[in-house]
């Protein structure tokens, strides 16, 4: 056999080149010229290249007498292989750079390789000098790791104890169990000492130096930054928070329906300081690096997320307290003059933008923090316009709202005053109608729905009706929004029933049952769901209220926005059975804008056999004219300021929608007939000029909250006191 200068046999080179023949060495080691046709499968590519030794070892098989047998290839054009059980093949060893020959795989020995090749020498042991140098390098590294590790564990222990202390203190404050001033100061001091110790443990020069190392440097810096943030909160924020908690102790802040206004005033300074400290804490945590995969594996990322969640709670809580100490004294008659508010109980069984039509009302009076509720009645007793009222000739409807709401006379018709989702506007309409009907001016309005009242009952005790019927948090909503229409016949008796329910709930809440912390939690939940709204007819107060969830103004800032409203348009009470889902899909565009696909599905889930009054359809002849329980709603979709509607379909077919606007928000609307059990689906394609980074969502307070999903953007609720809520 011949070899080229690279040590490859000519036959193998031929096989590698994809020729039809391969060289097969003879059995005695000579370079024979026996050539065997290479087998190919039809349509297959040439054989893949193989190295010389593998080709020689697997290219031929020995016959029974040691003669060379035909080469075999597997189907499909695989490289040459030997037949199982074939004898050895002599292969000439290839030259090595060291001038020795090696034993090729599966070949006879032509020339034995040297012992140095088959049995390599043992590796030389490192010299003493190398060991000394390695030790000099390793010892400082081990010392650094040990130092940082021990101090890190100590800091972790201090922070774990701090978190436990903070959690325990927070729970006591939420329960209204504010410790005595001396005990509260001692607890705050203990927390401060722990956080300061953790800061010292992670702030020494060795720890700082380790922060410049690769891989572990970022987590070291992040851990120290997080400890500094917690220590700053403990040092600069906790003392002020302790003072605020003492001044605003829920156990002494309320007595029945009286609020301690001087205590609110005393708490204004520590509340302001606490709000600033909470904001700084949050900003400091925002600056802590995440450190990617390393941070997650070491637990820094979840620790930072936990701290950030607490920072958001603190920021929101003290922003709310700041609002309370700013607005409560004047709005509760703290200057000696009584304040009067129209209290409106809304009924979402006939839905409106801010909940439902007015089902009952009363007059709430506040003077020096003491509250009283009078003239509780059903909507049948609502005052009508007096003969000399200007509203009889001039609706006094703002020009920008005339096109959308003018035909429904919201300034003259109680049931339509809250067709607008902007509660300051609805509050003005309510106040104007009350004054036009009674001659009494009010300082503002308060709207609440049965679900919010059930939250209050859950925090106090059940209400008892004059006939002994017990109303609980669990049965209130169904009773007044559905069952009352089948249990009670006639509008007069039904109005009296609603008035009795209102009085019973008021007495249960004001009787002193429950605790202030529970009531505050119930009120906070009601506000966050849009079920408790307040307006003021004093411009300075309304300016502050409007930007909060309690004031309920329609947001007008830039960016993607969504509000979906279904409002009853047939005077029925079928909206108790309305179910709604909303899906929002965001697709960003290179120019910074985006396309939103909004899918709204509305279902009338009403059962068969509902009372005539519930199925009432004004457009179908009143009671008895709607035997199948078909509902009719006005569906409206509000999008971001400056947005444009690109296309729309209803139940899969192109449709034309009515186009309006309010406070800069484009509105697409249509009237939908809803047969029982048959969902209707509206799909909109909307171009939004600004691409986020968040979607502001205004959700309507329904009997059953809608199912809502968003893809592609983070969600932000409007009027939030902090940017992330």
Secondary structure, 3 states (H helix, E strand, C coil): CCECCCCCEHHHHHHHCCCCEEEECCCCCCCCCEEEECCCCCCCCCCCCCCHHHHHHHCCEECCCCCEECCECCCCCCCCECCCCCCCECCCCCECCCCCECCCCCECCCCCCCHHHHCCCCCCCCCHHHHHHHHHHHHHHHHHHHHHHHHHHHHHHHHHHHHHHHHHHHHHHHCCCCCCHHHHHHHHHHHHHHHHHHHHHCCCHHHHHHCCCCCHHHHHHHHHHHHHHHHHHHHHCHHHHHHHHHHCCHHHHEECCEECHHHHHHCHHHHHHHHHHHHHHHHHHHCCCCCHHHHHHCCHHHHHHHHHHHHHHHHHHHHHHHHHHHHHHHHCCCCCCCEEEEEEEEEEEEEECCEEEEEEEEEEEEECCEEEEEEEEEHHHCCCCCCCCHHHCCCCCCHHHHHHHHHHCCCCCHHHCCCCCCHHHHHHHHHHHHHHHHCCCCCEEEEEEHHHHHHHHHHCCCEECCCCCEECCCCHHHHHHHHHHHHCCCHHHHHHHHHHHHHHHHHHHHCCCCCHHHHHHHHHHHHHCCCEEEEECCHHHHHHHHCCCCCCCCCCCCCCEEEEEEEECCCCCHHHHEEEEEEEEEEECCCCCEEEEEEEEEEECCCCCCCCCCCCEHHHCECCCCCCCCEEEEEEEEEEECCEEEEEEECCEECCCEEEEECCEEEEEEEEEECECCCEEEEEEEEECCCCCEEEEECCCCCCCCEEEEECCEEEECCCCCCCC
